[in-house]
Amino acid sequence: MEILIFGSLTDIIGADRLLLEAPTDTEMLQASLVQQYPRLGQVPFFLALNKIMVQEKQALQPSDVVALMPAFSGG
């Protein structure tokens, strides 16, 4: 599974993309990433699954593309 990382999250992870074995769902992915990169647990971020923002638990497939995006505000 390809994980794209954007904005300030690249500083935390040290890369702008990761290739991982697909966890079964987005909650497991988030937990795994926070375990590997503890600073992620200290900043708000959003997940997009195949270019669609997700806020609830979603099943994942190995072919999915997930994006990690820092919290943002607009105006």
N, C-alpha and C positions, 0 to 999 in steps of 0.2 A: 504494500500500500504506500502510495506517495503522500507525504505530508508537506505542504508548502507553509513556510513561516514568513510572516510579514512584520514590518515596523520594528519596534523596540524588542519584540520577542526574539528577533534574530540575535540580539546581544546576549540574551539569557541562554539560548540554545547553542549559539556559536555557529549557526548555519542557516541558510535560507530554505533548505529542504532536507527531509529525512526519508529513508525507505525503511519501512517496518513491516513485520508480519502483521496481518490484519487482526486486531482484537475483534470480539464479536459485536461490540457496540460502542457508541461514542462515550458513554460513561467510563467504560474500561479503558478506552484510549486516553481520556483525560487523566484518569488515575495513574496510568502507566507513565505518561509524560511528566506529571508532577512528581512521581517517585524518582524518575531519572534526572529531572531538572527542578529541584525543590523551589527555586526562585519563582517558577511559574505559579506556585500556590499563593504567592504574595501579590500577584497582579491580576486584574480582571482581563479576561480575553474571551473571544468568541470563536466558535467553530463554524465553518461552512463545509457542507458535504456536497460534492459535485456542483459547486458554485451556488448553493442554496444555504442561507444561514439556518442553523438549527439551534433550538433552545431546549428541546426535549430529547430524551434518549432515542437514538436511531440505530438500527442494525447496520453493520458494515460488511462490505464485500471486499475481497482482495483487489478488485479493479477500481475501487472508489478512490477519489482524490479528496483529501481533507485539507482545508486551509485553517491555520491558526492566525487570528487577527487580534491585535490589541484593541481594548475598548476605545471607542471614538465617540465624539459628539459633533454635531453639525449645527449649522445655524444660518 
